[in-house]
Amino acid sequence: MSFLETQSINKVNGKTKLHWSLKESGQRLIESIVPSLQITIAATAAYFIAHLGLGHPIPFLAVTVTITSLGFSRDARPRRIAQTALGMVSGIAISELWLLAFGQGLWQLPSLLLVVLLASRFVTGSAAFTLAAATQSALVYLTVAPPGGPFMRSIDGAIGGLVALAVTALIPRDPRGIANKDATKLFDLFLDSLGAIKLALKNVDVKSADATLLRVRRTQPLMDNWRLSLDSAIAISKISPFLRKYQDELKGQYRIMKGMDLATRNLRVIVRRIDYLLRDGVARPHLVDLIDQIEAAAIVLKQGIEDPERQHDAIELLVDLIHQLDPKKFGIADQLREASVILLLRPLVIDLLCAAGMPEEDARAELPAI
């Protein structure tokens, strides 16, 4: 990642300002230690296999394919790594065939690039695959062929890809820990938003509600990160002997993630409706109490990520809460704006129940009739 990509960008008085954070840089450094060690070990292994094992004098493509395939991407799924490696090796092989057939010249390079780009786009819609293939084909075409005969560089590239996959399985980057951290970040923002909108309701504070609306809109990037890191963790657990024992736990977390995805979407709608509702200046303690109960249940559900038994406790809290979600119980059935908030809480609580492990049909059956 480039220097500019690591900066946070804020707009002050219409001007874009770049800020560098020592804390963020230090955290990024710590998080990069394991991936850096993994890449270093893999690249060194690929080099020794090609150089000492097969006698290739300068197996630079074995090293570069390994490094590029692993990378620092949050998406560490074996499928993504294999796809990147395959794209690079395909570009290398096509380039070597092109050299054998047409040699070097003014027209050969652009025609090679065009063929590789179009062929790659025909095979797959992945931009990463296409760019990897084109980059490696150009690299092979423009560099001097090493001694040892044709397709030696293709063999080096294949070694790099296979080593990258092997290291992903044998020296994983703690994808489970990364997924747990991403889950914590999402839950923290979700809980902060609930706490803020509860306070806005208690104080009838429209400005706080406006700020909460901005806060809750930031949940989607965190959700996307959690989904990607969890997908990676599940995929790696299928091939790694060290992570296979966590497959059930990761599948359970995936269920929580899907429920929380829907719950955060519903929360945005609810906060927007409450923001509008508060403009009449009327206090609504019953809504404060309902939000407070949702917050308490979400805290327990968050604990359920690492302690599955807590998910049953969350279900009990949410079932008790869902029985209260009837506008008639609060005498507001004829007050459409206020009753609509109660009705909007119903799907959110159902989402949380599903996240905690209750089947959706059973959760809906707990809803009071209206």
Order of alpha helices (4+ residues) and beta strands (2+ residues): beta-beta-alpha-alpha-alpha-alpha-alpha-alpha-alpha-alpha-alpha-alpha-alpha-alpha-alpha-alpha
